[in-house]
Amino acid sequence: MSPHVSHLPDQPILNLAGVSLRYDGHTALEDVTFHLHAGERVAVVGPNGAGKSTLFKIVAGVLRPTEGEVTVYGSGPGGHVCIGYVPQRSQVDWRFPVSVADVVMMGRIAKLGLFNWPKKRDWDLVHAALETVGMAGLANRQINELSGGQQQRMFIARALAQEAELMLMDEPLTGLDTPAQESLLALLDDLQRRGVTLMVATHDLEQARLHFDRILLLNRRLIAFGAPEQVLQAGNLTRAYGSRKILMDECCQGE
């Protein structure tokens, strides 16, 4: 386990400077620079293969950039236990025999260390996290018995039990029906009120426009980053999506 890293309060919660990632002759990200302040809620949008998942894995410290620097509160992401990662549901083996409470407790491992047993406070945090996401009654349920919305809530509870201050959510709304999406968006409101900084990858530009403070438009390079009305403009969307982007009128027709 890496030692826990101190936060420098005068530094942004996240800063990327000239970040690139290349492997096997392929460029996944190129010269990406931006920063976030605590409590922001940012949608990360772009076409398939734009590098959204790669960006999240670099921020989480899972991947190392080929070039550039990533800092969390002033130091590299390695050793920070304040970063919570909610993966795409398709990346999870839902047949694994484990309960909801056990998955949420995994969020405490970084605090506990691998070989230390959970204490009462750890279980209290797990149950409080499940209460927050509306799943207190499902603590003992096996994960393969959950709906798609419940699966996402479980991973958010894991990040809450971890006491995450920066939460990376990779397409959490994909594949959910409208009520489940609305419920999850309401939960994001609650997380933001708690001061959690949110980066959420989504393919839905209309949801990004309506429900997020800022939008980061990505296609390997950073195309635009700012308020929705600044980012979701025809020129930016054409640069990101090319000739396939006829969504401009659709995504902004509410304006």
N, C-alpha and C positions, 0 to 999 in steps of 0.2 A: 504494500500500500504506500502511495506517496504521502508525504507529510501534508497536513492541511496548510493552505497558503493564506496569509493575512491579506485583508483588503486595504487598499489605499483610498480613503473616502473622497479625496479630491479628484479621483480618476473615474472615467466613464465605466459603467458596468461591463461594457464590451467595446473593444476597439480592434478593427482590422486595418492593416496598413500594407497595401501592395501584395495581397495574398494570391498566390497562384499554386495550382497543383497539376503536375504533369506525370503521366506514367505510360509506359509502352508506346511512346510517341503520340499519346492522346492528351489533349488539354481539357481538364475537367473544370478548372477555374482559372481566370487570368486577371491579375492586377486588380483585385477587389479591395476597395477601401471604403469604410464607413464606421460610424460609432453609434452606440445607443446609450441613453441615460436610464437610470433606474425608473421602473414603473411604466415604460413605454409599451405599446402594443402594436407590433409590426407584422404585416402580412408579407410573406415572401412568395412571389409569383413568377411564372415563366413557363416556357414550353417543357415538354418531356425532355430529359437529358440536359436541362439548363444548368444543373449543378446544385439544386436546392438541397438534396440529401447530403451531397458532398460538403456543402457549406456547413450544415448542422454538425456533421461528424468532425470537421476541423474545429469548430467552436467548442465542441464537447471534449476535444483532445483525443478522439479516437484515431484521427488521421493527422499527420504532420504536413504542413504546406511545403511545397518545393521551394517557394520564395515567399518573403514577406513575414509579417509578425502578427500574432493574435495575442491580445492581453485581456484579462478579466480583472477589473479593479486594479490595473497596473502591473500584473504579472501574468506569465503564460498560463494556459488553461490546465496544464497538468498539476494535480494536487488540489484543485478547487473542488469542494464538495457542494458548492452552491448552484451547480449547473444540473438541471433535470432534463432528461431526454425522453420524449414520448415517440417511439418508433412507429412506422407504418404497420398497420395490423397484419399485412401480408408477410411481414418479416418475422412473425412470431409463430412458434410451434404450439398451437392451441391444444394439442393432444397431451402435452406434458402434464403429469399428474400433480398438480399443485393448487392450493386454494387461493382465493382472492387475498386473504389476510397475509399469506406467505409471500405473495408477490409484492404487496405493499411494504412488508417488512424488509424486502430487499433494498428499499430506499434508505434503510438505516445502516447498511453494511459499511458504506464509506465512513460513517461516523464511528461505528463500533470497531472496525477492523475485522478481518476474515474469521478469526478464531475466538471471538468474544461472544458470549450469549447475550441476547436481548434482555434488558432490564424492564422494570415496570414502566419507567418513563418512555421507553421505546414503544412498548405496546400501547401506552396511552396516546402517543403521537400517531400510531397506525390507526387506532380506532377513531381518533379525532379527524384524521384525513378522510377516512371512509364516510364519516358523518358529513363532512364538508361537501363531498361529491354525491351524497344521497345514496350511499351503498352500505350503510351500517348493517342492514339486515342480510347482506350477501357475503359477509366476511368468510364464512365457511364453505361457500359454494366453489365447486371446481371451475377453473377458468374456461373449460370447453362448454360450459353450460350458459355462458354469458351472451347477451346480444352484442351487436357491434358497438352501440352507444355505451353499454356497460363496460365493455373492454377498454374503451378510451378513458372512461371515468376511473377505472382501476389504475391505469398508468399515470393519470394525473394525481391520484391519491398517493401513488408511490413517490412521485416527485415532491408532493407536499410533506410526506413523512420524512423525506430527505432534507426538508427545510430549504428547498431550492428557491433561489432568488431570481434566477434566469431559467426560463422553461422553454425548451425547443420542442415544437410539436410538428411532426412530419405528416402532413395531410390527415389530420384527425377527423375531418368532416367527410372525407371520401367514403362513399358507400353507405352513408347513413340516410335514413328517411328524414323528411322535413321536421317532424316533431323532435327527433333525436338531435338533429343539427341545431334547432332552436334552443333545446335544453343545454347543449354543450356551449353554445355561444353565451347563454346566460351564466354558465359556470365561469367562462372567461372573464365576464364582467366582475364576478366575485373575486377571482384571482387578482385582477388588476386593482380592485379596491384594497386588497391585502398588500399591495406594493410589489407584486411579482411582475417581472419584466417578461413579456411574451413575444416569441418569434414563432409564427405559425405558417407553414407552407400550405398553400391552397391553389387549386386550379380555377376557382370560382372568382372571377374579377368583380362581379357584382357584390358578393359577400365581402371581398376585400375593401371595396369602396365604402360600403355601408357600416362595417363593424370594426375598422382598424384606424388607429391614429395616423400611421404612415404605411406606405407600401414600398417594398424593395423589389424592383423589377430586374430580373436576372436572366441572362442567357450566356453563361460562362463568364462574361464580363458584366459588371454592374451597369445597367442601362439607365436607370433612374432611381432615385430614392427621395421620398418626400411625402407631402400630403397627397391624398388620393387624387384630388383635382389637378395637381401638378404632374403626377406620374401617368395617369390614365389618359394620355393624349395620343392622337393618331400617330405622330412621328415616333414616339417612344414605343408604342405597341408594334408598329411596323418593324422597327429595329429588333425587337425581341422575338416576334413571331413570324416575320417575313410576310410573304404573300398569302399565307394561311390565315392571317389575322383579319377577319371580317367582323370581329366581335365588338369593334369600337362602338357602333351605334347601340348594340344590345347592352353592353355593360354600362353605358352611360346614359341610356334613354330616360332614366329617372331624374336626370339633372334638368 
